[in-house]
Amino acid sequence: MIGFLRGRLTAKQPPQLVIDVGGVGYELEAPMSTFYGLPAAGADVHLFTHLVVREDAHILFGFGTERERRLFRELLKVSNVGPKLALALLSGLTVDAFLMCIEAQDIDTLVRTPGVGRKTAERLVVEMRDRVKGFGDTGLAVLPTGGTAEPAIGPQAEAFSALVALGYKPAEVTRLLKAVDASVQTTEEIIRRALQAAATR
């Protein structure tokens, strides 16, 4: 229904962002893999989108590459995998890393994603094995950086909220954030390092 959006990035607080398209503000949710490539607030962006329609809400998801959106859509076809879990998987693993997990039947890596138990990981391996074939690299669609960001809250607080939204428990988020070097100043980099710490725990 909505294939992509091109407009001005007006706000970003993982996993939510807002894009102004001709005076209309579109609220989207995006995986951290997309957030890492976003420019500062005020710059123009071009994101691929996927609309999820529920009885109580219409939720628009945004992706920096066609591969991310394609994998998201394939994940939604797996039994008991919803948008929130698919978003968490794309936040914790790159597309290529996920494909490698499926190819190698790496259950242990998959279960490190919040919400993914062993049975779900096994189901992912079985059901995604044929679907992931032929994934090509179409490259980033996020446009160059421009403008200046005006965060409403500090990077640590934003990272905390984003990780909780991705399914991590508050106590675990606190532990992961303590492992991040205090010199790291951007929300996206704090989240990236916290997710790296979660992947090696």
GUVOVEX-413739 format. One record per residue (C-alpha): residue in three letters; x, y, z. Coordinates in steps of 0.25 Angstrom, whole numbers, padded with zeros to 4 digits, always signed. Example, Ala and Ser with C-alpha at 12.3 -4.5 7.8 and 13.67 -1.06 7.14 Angstrom:
ala+0049-0018+0031ser+0055-0004+0029
END
This chain:
met+0000+0000+0000ile+0011+0010+0003gly+0024+0005-0003phe+0034+0016+0001leu+0035+0030+0007arg+0044+0041+0003gly+0044+0053+0012arg+0050+0061+0024leu+0054+0053+0036thr+0048+0062+0047ala+0050+0052+0059lys+0057+0039+0063gln+0056+0032+0076pro+0059+0017+0074pro+0051+0010+0070gln+0042+0021+0066leu+0044+0032+0055val+0036+0043+0048ile+0037+0047+0034asp+0031+0059+0028val+0025+0057+0014gly+0019+0069+0008gly+0014+0074+0022val+0009+0061+0027gly+0017+0054+0038tyr+0018+0039+0036glu+0021+0031+0049leu+0030+0019+0047glu+0037+0008+0054ala+0050+0003+0049pro+0061-0007+0053met+0074-0002+0059ser+0081-0007+0046thr+0073+0005+0039phe+0076+0015+0050tyr+0091+0013+0049gly+0090+0019+0035leu+0080+0030+0037pro+0085+0045+0036ala+0083+0055+0047ala+0069+0061+0049gly+0066+0071+0038ala+0072+0064+0027asp+0065+0057+0015val+0063+0042+0015his+0057+0031+0006leu+0052+0018+0013phe+0045+0006+0009thr+0033+0003+0016his+0023-0008+0021leu+0009-0006+0026val+0004-0015+0037val-0011-0014+0039arg-0017-0019+0052glu-0031-0018+0058asp-0026-0007+0068ala-0015+0000+0059his-0008+0002+0046ile+0007+0002+0048leu+0017+0006+0038phe+0031+0000+0038gly+0043+0007+0031phe+0055+0001+0025gly+0068+0006+0020thr+0070-0005+0009glu+0061-0014+0001arg+0068-0026+0007glu+0064-0022+0021arg+0049-0020+0017arg+0049-0033+0009leu+0055-0041+0021phe+0045-0034+0030arg+0033-0039+0021glu+0039-0053+0021leu+0040-0053+0036leu+0025-0049+0037lys+0022-0062+0030val+0028-0071+0040ser+0019-0077+0050asn+0018-0069+0063val+0027-0058+0058gly+0021-0044+0059pro+0026-0030+0055lys+0032-0027+0069leu+0040-0040+0068ala+0044-0038+0054leu+0049-0024+0058ala+0057-0029+0069leu+0063-0040+0060leu+0067-0029+0050ser+0072-0020+0061gly+0081-0031+0067leu+0086-0037+0054thr+0090-0031+0040val+0083-0038+0029asp+0096-0045+0025ala+0098-0050+0039phe+0084-0055+0040leu+0085-0062+0027met+0098-0068+0032cys+0091-0073+0045ile+0080-0080+0036glu+0090-0086+0027ala+0099-0091+0039gln+0086-0095+0047asp+0092-0086+0058ile+0082-0087+0068asp+0090-0082+0080thr+0092-0068+0073leu+0077-0067+0069val+0073-0069+0084arg+0081-0057+0089thr+0070-0049+0082pro+0059-0045+0093gly+0047-0053+0091val+0053-0064+0083gly+0053-0077+0090arg+0060-0090+0085lys+0047-0095+0079thr+0045-0082+0071ala+0060-0082+0067glu+0058-0096+0062arg+0045-0092+0055leu+0053-0080+0048val+0064-0089+0043val+0054-0099+0037glu+0044-0089+0031met+0054-0079+0026arg+0064-0089+0020asp+0058-0088+0006arg+0052-0074+0007val+0066-0067+0009lys+0072-0072-0004gly+0074-0062-0014phe+0075-0050-0005gly+0083-0040-0013asp+0090-0027-0008thr+0082-0015-0013gly+0090-0005-0004leu+0086+0006+0005ala+0075+0015+0002val+0077+0025+0013leu+0081+0039+0007pro+0093+0046+0012thr+0094+0053+0025gly+0089+0068+0027gly+0083+0077+0038thr+0085+0076+0053ala+0079+0067+0063glu+0072+0072+0075pro+0070+0060+0084ala+0059+0062+0095ile+0066+0053+0105gly+0080+0048+0107pro+0086+0037+0098gln+0087+0027+0110ala+0072+0029+0113glu+0068+0028+0099ala+0077+0015+0097phe+0070+0010+0110ser+0056+0012+0104ala+0060+0006+0091leu+0065-0006+0097val+0053-0008+0105ala+0044-0006+0093leu+0052-0017+0086gly+0049-0027+0097tyr+0060-0026+0107lys+0057-0026+0122pro+0060-0013+0129ala+0070-0020+0138glu+0077-0026+0126val+0077-0013+0119thr+0084-0006+0131arg+0095-0017+0131leu+0097-0016+0116leu+0098-0001+0117lys+0109-0002+0128ala+0117-0010+0118val+0117+0002+0108asp+0129+0012+0109ala+0125+0025+0115ser+0131+0033+0104val+0121+0028+0094gln+0112+0040+0092thr+0102+0036+0081thr+0089+0028+0084glu+0091+0019+0072glu+0106+0015+0075ile+0102+0012+0090ile+0091+0003+0085arg+0100-0004+0075arg+0110-0007+0086ala+0100-0011+0096leu+0094-0021+0085gln+0109-0026+0082ala+0110-0029+0097ala+0097-0036+0097ala+0101-0045+0086thr+0114-0049+0093arg+0108-0052+0107
END
